[in-house]
Amino acid sequence: MSQEFIHLNIMALSVFFVLVLAIFLGFFIQTVVGFAGALVALPMLLIVMNLQDAIAYLALFYLYSSSILVVKEWKNIDKLVLLKLTVATIIGVALGIWILQYGKPLVLKKMLGLFILLYVIFNMFVVKKTSGKKNRFSFVFGLAGGFFSGLFSTGGPLYVMVVKNTVVDMRTFRATMIGVLGLITITRVPILYAQNILTYNHFYNSLYIIPSFLLATFLGKSLYNKLNEIVLKNMVLGLLLISGLVMLIKN
């Protein structure tokens, strides 16, 4: 059973600080680029809590984020792409959560470290080569994306491979990625709750972090058109490279 925090006054100060910082940085990145928030936040959260608790908190804040962003970006979302990914996503998320509940924590953390490193390599060497090519394996990537979204909340990169090769316009791409994450969230939260991974105490404690989350969303939205996407992307990839290596090496 996952560790539960009954009230903020018994949550260690260090845990609270890391949770605030992880949610802020993760959802700032999420708002700016439309994905990768969990890849930034999850390694930080795992410093102070177990994997199931970290996934529970991320699921809640993705629910809050999707509630805001999907409404704002609905007109720009490619609904056909979203529809094609629905079945594969639902199956993948359910399978990922099942592994999360019954898998060995150390093995899962090593898998996450490897997944992060592969994501960095994909972005550095593969994206340009695959860009513009028609993707014939959308169901497979949707299934894998749902699996890693259920397991680590990190399926975004796999969905990028589908959406980016289908949607040309950057605004539509970002909006469709937000829609995909909304689809993942409404699938994931009920299953996490049913499996007792997500509890009322996670929700209660998340309320204290909402100001940090709202600030991240506001700054991300405000700076979206002002930030150099290439510089930001390289900074994120650098941080992910370090975190992935640490998770693979550290027991």
N, C-alpha and C positions, 0 to 999 in steps of 0.2 A: 504494500500500500504506500502511496506517495506521502512524503513529509508534508504536514499541514501547519500553517502559521495561524494560530487562533486569533491573534490580535496584533496590531502594529507594535505595541509596547513590548512584545516578546520576540519581535523580529530583530535579529542582530543588526546593529547599525551598519556594519560592513555589507550585509546582505541587502539591506534597503538601498544603500548608496549604489552598489553595483547594479541592482535592478533598475533604479532610476536612470543611471548612465547608459545601460544597455538598451533600454526602451527608447531613450532619447536619440542615441546615435543610430540605432536600427531603423527607427521610423522616420528619421530625417532622410536617410538614404532611400528608404522605401518611397517616400513622398516625391523625392527628386527624380528618381529613375524608374519607379513603378514596380520594382522587385528588389531582391537581395537583402531586405531588412533583416530577415532571420539569420542569414549567413554572417552578418555583422554582430547581431545581438546574442545569438546562441552560445558561441564560444565564451563570451564574457559571463553569461549567466551560469555556465557550467563550472565556473571558478568557485561559486558559493552555494550551489544547489544541485540536486540530482536531475537527471535528464527528464524524467516525467514532470517534475515541477516546472522546469524551464519551458517545456512544450506547452504545459497548461497556461502559463502566463502569456506566452507568445500567441496562443490561439485566441485568448481573450482580446489582446490588443489588435490582432488582425481583424477580429470582429468589429471592434470600435473603428478601426481605420477604414475597413470596407464599407461600413455604414455611412461614412462621410464621403469617401472618394467615389464609390460606385454611383451614388446619386448625382454627384457633380459631373462625372465623366460619361454617364449613361449614353448620351447622344453620340459620343465619339467611339463607343465600343463596337467592334465587329461582332455582331450577334451570331453570325453563321459559324465563325471560328469557335466561339464559346460553346455553341450547341454541339459541334463535332467532338469537343473534348469532354463533354459532360459524363457520359457513361464510363469512359476510361478513368476519369478522375475519381468518381465515386468508388469504383472497385479498388483503385490504387490506394486511396486514403484509408479505406477500411483495412486493407492488408497491412499497410504501414503501421497503423495504430495497434493492430494485433501483435506485430513484432515488437513494438515499443513496450507493450505490457509484459510480454513473456521473454524477451531477449535479455542477454547478459549485458549489464551497463558498460563494462570496460570494452567489450567487443563493439558495442554500438558507438561508443565515443571514438574508437579507432576508425570505424567505418565513416563517421562524420568527418574526421580529419582527412581521410583519403578522398572523400567526396569533395571537400573544399579545395584540396590541391588539384583534383581533376577539373573542377570548375575554373580555377585560375588558368590552368593549361589550355582549357577549351577557349577561354576568352582571349588568350594571348596568341594562340596559333591556329585555331580552327574556325572561329567566327567569320573571318574575312573570306575563307575558302568556301564556306557553305552559304554565305549570304547570297540571296537571290535565286538559289536553286529550289525547285519544287520539292516539298517534303512529302514523301509517300508513306511515311511511317508515323503519322500524327497520333494514331491510336496507341502505338507502342510508347511513344514519348509521353503521351498523356497519362498512360498507365504508370510509367516510371516516375513521372512528375508527381502524380497523386501519391504513389508509394512513399517517396522521399518527403512529401509534404505531411503525410500522416506520421512518418517516423521522426523527422527532424525539423519540420516546417521549412524545408529548404528545396522545394521542388521547382522554384522559379526558373533556374537556368535551363532546365529541360523544356519547360514551356516556351522559353525564349526561342529555342530552336524551331518550334512549330510556328509561333506567332510571327517572328521576324521574317521567316521565309514566305509568309502568306500576306502580311501587311507591310506596305512600303512606307506610308506616311508615318513619321515619328510620333506625332500626336495620337494617331489611331493605335499605333503599337503600344504606347504607354497606357492608353485608356483600356485597351483589350487585356493587357497584363493585369491591370487593376481589376477588371472583370473576372479574369481567371482566378485571381487570389480571393475574390469574393465568393466564387463558386466553391473553391477549396474550403473556405471558412465555414460556409453554411452546411457543408458535408462533415467537416471535422469536429466542430464543437459538440453536436449532439452525441456523436460516437464516443468522444473523450469523456463526456459526462456519464454516459451509460456504462462505461468501463471503470468509472470512479477514479480516473486520472485527473479530470477537471472537477474541482469541488467548489462548494460555496465559499470556503475560506480563500481560495485563489481569487474569486471574484471580489470578495470583501477587501483583500489587501490591494488588489489592482486599482481600487478607487483612489488610494493615496498616490498612485503613480500617474493618474490621468493628467494633472497639470503639466508634467514633463512631456507626456505624449502629445498633448495639445500644442505645446510650444514647438515641439519637433515638427509637427504637421504644418503649423503656421509658417515657421521659418523655411521649411522645405518648399512649400507652395510659393512663398514670397521670393525665394532665391532661385526658383526653377529656371527662369529665363535669364538669370544673371551669371550663373555659375558656368565655368568651363567644363563641359561634360567629360572631355578627354582627361583633364587633370584629375577631376574627381574620380573617374573610373580607375585611373592608375593608382591613386591613393587607396581606394577600396581594395583593389587587387593585392597591393602590397601588404595591407593589414590582414587580409584573408590568407595570404601565403604564410605569414608568420604564425597565425593562429592554427592553421592546418598542420604545420610542422610540429608545433607544441603539442597538439592533441595526439599526434601519432607517436611522439617520443615519450611524453609524460604518462606515467601509470596512475 
